[in-house]
Amino acid sequence: MSTTTTVETISKPNIGVYTDPDHKLWVSDTNPVLEDLKKSNGEDLPEGYVTVAIKSTGICGSDVHFWRHGAIGPMVVEANHILGHESAGVVIATHPNIKHLKLGDRVAIEPGLICNNCEPCLTGRYNGCESMRFLSTPPVDGLLRRYVSHPAIWCHKIGDMSFENGALLEPLSVALAGMERAGVALGDSVLVCGAGPIGLITLLCCEAAGACPIVITDIDASRLAVAKKICPRVITYHVDPKATSETVSAAIVEEAGGIKPAIALECTGFESSVANAIYSVKFGGKVFVIGVGKPDMNLPFMRLSTQEIDLQFQYRYSNTWPRAIRLVENGVIDMGQLVTHRFDIEEAVKAFETAGNPKTGCIKVMIQNEIDS
C-alpha cells in the first residue's frame, strides 16, 4: 500500500447533518468545535483515539430511512441526531499512544464501536456485539460532519486511494460479508435480487468470484441498465411487482437458460423479493438475505421445507475492511461508476432529497468536504 499522506488545514467550523423525530433535516454546528481542534495536540483525546477530517461520505438507504421514517425496527430517532456511516478522510490529530497512524494519513472509518468483552466480540463476530454503538444508528451520532474523533483501531489506512472509494469500502464490506457467509464459489449460479447500491456491489463481487450465470432483478429498468453496464455478462430481469413469485421465478430460470440459482443474494429486504428468491433457487439451494426489511413478514414456509432451502440472514459485517481495501487497490472491484451525484456538505439537504427520490435516477450520492483527491 502507498504511504500517501495529505496535509490538512483546520480552518472551517465543524458542522453536521441532523435529523430529528419530526423528520426535519438540517446542517448545523457540532462537536468537536473548531477552537478545540486548532489548539489540540492530541493529548486531550481519549486514549486510543484520533481525529479525522472527513472528506467523503456516502448516503446509505438507512440514513434516508431514519430521516423519513424515524426508525428502523427498534432503532428509533428520539432526539436531534447526526446521520452518516460511510466515510473516509485525513488524520489531523492523534493521542500520544497511537503509533500506527500519523498526521496526514488517509483513512476509511469502520463505524462500529464494540465492547471487546462479550461472546461475539471474543469469537471474532463483533458485528453481533451485545453493547454495539454503531455510528449513525440512534442514539449514536454519525459521521456526516467535517471532523470526527474515532478509535484509531477502526481507522483503516487507504494509501493513495480516493476518499470516495474509501467511503465506498463500507457498502463493499456489507457485500463481502454476504459473499463469505453465503459461500459463493467459482461457477455457482447466482441470483442477486435488487439493483440498488448494495445489490450492484454484490453483483461486482459475484462477477469477481467467478459466479455464472448471474441474474439480477429489480422493478426499476434504469437500475438494471446500470447493472448491465458495470457487468456486461449479467442477465437482467425486470420484475413486475404485480406478478406472483411462481411467475417471476419461472421467468428468472428461463432467462438463465434453465439453470436454477444455487444461491440467491437478496439485497432489498422486501417480502415479495424474498419470496421470489425462495421460489427461484434449486432444491437444496440457499437464500441469503442481505437487505433490511420490515419487523415481520410472511414467507413461503412449505416451499422452503419441501425444497430443503437454507434461509440465512446478515447483520452488518466483521473483519472485512482489509480485504475490501485490497480488492479496490488491485482493481478487482471498481465502484466508481456507481457514484451518480456529488454535493458539498453545506448542500446536504439537497443531497438527501436527491438520494430519497427515485425519479432522480441516482445510485450512490456522495457528500464531500472541500475536495476529493
Disulfide bonds with the S-S distance in Angstrom:
none
